[in-house]
Amino acid sequence: VLERRVDAALAALIGRLVGYAVVVFALVYSLESLGVAIGPLLGALGIIGIALAFAFRDILENFIAGILLQLQRPFTYGDQVAINDFEGTVRDVGARLVTITTPDGETVKIPASTVITSDINNYTEHGLRRTTVEVGVAYGTDLALAGQVLRAAVDGADGVVDTRPTEVLVDGFGDSSIDFVVRFWHLPTIAEHWRTKSNVALAIDAALRDADITIPFPQRTLWFPGSDAPDD
């Protein structure tokens, strides 16, 4: 019922908490019906609970962290995220573990206490994602023309959205090339990121070849003492 009205992860949290409350209420009510004195029992349970809290500190820490994650909701089911060295689709936000499926088809379960103290990159929250591709052109190239060629190539690549402008910027002067950065927007999924980035790289390579603009490879000139100095 809740999943039709609120976020799925929040609905799961409320369901779990209500379930725990029902179990506790039923247990207390049953003991009272049997004539068991609740006061002394609660005192004994309190002492046992403290001992168990120390013994199962890691489990309790993950449980509390799981509840906080479901309350704060930095991500929900179906979001694609990066957490530490793992990235993938969120499948479950449990009381102790966050489960994600990686693009390689692996299932990774991360302790909630680790997640809540980690940097979380939510790729899909805003619906679009921007990627940068670096490309160098040979010295002596008409940079204005190169920028126009790069922009046209990227705008025509499959997967690049036209609702956000493509940026083509000169990034600096390298050892063997003048370096551009090309920044473009696409759909936010991990698969779409790699597919569109590949399409952009192929389009840039073809466009620069057609415009007779060279992408240079790294070069070094060695000069040894006693030999004639190079002309250039």
N, C-alpha and C positions, 0 to 999 in steps of 0.2 A: 504493500500500500504506500509506504513512504517513498519508494523508488520512483513512483509516478509523480511525486510532488517536490522532492528535493534531490540533491546530488546523491549518486549511488553510494559513494564512500561514506557520506554522512548518514545515509539511511542504514548502512551496515553497522556503523558505530552505535546508532540509537537502538537498533535491533539487539545488538550484543548487550548493551547496558540494561535494556529492559529485561532481557533473558536472565542476566545475573540477578537483577532485583527480584524477579519472580521466583527464582530458585531459593534465594535467601528468605523471602517472605514465606514461601511454602515450608521451608525447613523450620523456621521459628514457630509458625502456626501449628505444625505437626507436633513439635516438642511440647508446646503448651497444651495441646489437646491430650497428650499422653501423660500430663501432670509433671513433666520434668521442670525443675527449677531453672529458669533461664539465666538469672543473675550470676550465680556461681559458674555456670557453664560459659557465659560470655567472658567472665574474668579469666578462666582457664584458656579459652580460645584466644584472648588478647595476648597472653604470655606466649602461647604457641605461635601466634601470628608474628610476633616480634622475632622469635627465633627463626621462623621460616623466611621472614623478610631478609635477614642477614644471610641465610643459607642460599636463598634463590635471588640474590640481589640483581644479577644480570637479567634474569627472566623478568623480574618486576620492573627493572629499568626499561627494558624493551616494551613491556606492556604499557607503561605510562607514556613512553615516546610514541607508541602506535596510536594511542588515544589523542595525543596532541597533534599528530600529523593529520588525523581525520578531522580534527576541529579546525586547524589552520588551513588545510586543503591547499598546499602548494601545487598539487596535481591531483588528478582523479583517474578513474578507470578509462583506459583508452588513450591517455596522453602519452606522448613520446618524450622521454626525458634522458638526461645524462646525470648520473650520480657517481661521483668519484671516477673510476675507470670503466664503468658500465653504462651503456646506453641501450634503450629499447622501449617497448610499449608496456605501460603499467597494466598488470592483470589483476592484482589484488592488493589492497591496503589492509592488512590484518592487524590483530591486536599486538603481534610481536614482530611480524615480518612484512616487508614490502616485496612483492613478486613482480619481476619484469621479464619479458621475453625479448631477447636480443635479435637483431636482424639475421644472425646466423642460426636462428631457431633454438637457441639455448634458453633454458629457464634459470633465472638467477634470483635467489632469495636473499635479501639484504636485511640485516637486523634493523629494526626501527630506530634504535638509539644511534646507529651509525648514520642513517639517513638524515635524522633531524639535526645532526651536527655537521653535515656535509654541505658543499655547494651544490645546489640543485638547478640544473638548466632545463627549463620546460620549453621544448621546441615548438609545441603545437598550441600553446595557450592563446596566442594572438592571431593565429590563422595564416601568417606569412613569415618567411624567414629570409634573411639576406646572406649571401655568400660572396666571398672575394676570390678572384683569380688574378694572379700576378703574371705579367708577360713583359718581356724585354724586346726592344727594337734596336737596330744597329745605330751607332753614332753617325750623324749626317742625315738621318731620316727627317722628313718634314713632320714635326710632331703634331701640328694641327691636322694634317691629313691622316696620320696614324690614329689620332683620337677619333676622327669621324668614322674611319673604317672599323675600329674596335666597337664603337657604339652601335653602328648598324648591324654588325655581326652578332653582338649579344642580344639586341632587341629582336632579331629574327630567329634566335635559337629556341628550339622546342622546350617548353617548361618555364621560360622567363615570363613573368606576368607584366602586363602593360599598365597596371594601375599605380605602380610606383616607378619613378624615373631611374634609369640606369646611370651610374656614375662612372666616368672614365677620368682618372687623375694621374698626373705624373708624380711618381713616388720618389724618384731620385736618380742619381747618375752612378751606375755600377761600374765594375771593373771592365766589363766588355759590352755593356748595353745601357740604354736609357730605359728605366723601368716604369711601367704603368701598373696601376691597380684598377681592376674592373669590378664594380660592386653591383649586384643585381638581386632582384627579389624573386622568390618562387614559393610554391606550396611547402609547408613546414615539415613534412615527414622526412625521416632519415633516408628512405629509398628515393624520394623525389630530390633530396639534396644531392645525392651522388649522381643520379641520372641527369639532372639539369646541369650540374657542374661539368660532366663529361660532354654534354651537347654544346655547352658554351666553349669549351676548349677546342672541340672539333671545328666549330664555326669560326673561331678566331684564327686558327691555323689556316683554314681554307681562304678566308678573307684576306689575310696578310699575303698569302701566296699570289692571289689574284691581283693584288695591288702592288706586287713586286717589292714588298717590304720584308726585310730580312729579320728573322729571329736568330741572333748570333749565339754561338756556343762559347763557353768560357775559353779564353786564350791567354797564354803567357809568353812573353818574349824574354829570353835569357841572354844576358850579355856578360862575357867573361873578361876580367882584367887582362890587358895586353892585346885584346882583339879590337878591331875597328868598331867604333860606337855605331849603333843602328841609326839609320836616317830618320826613322819615325820614333 
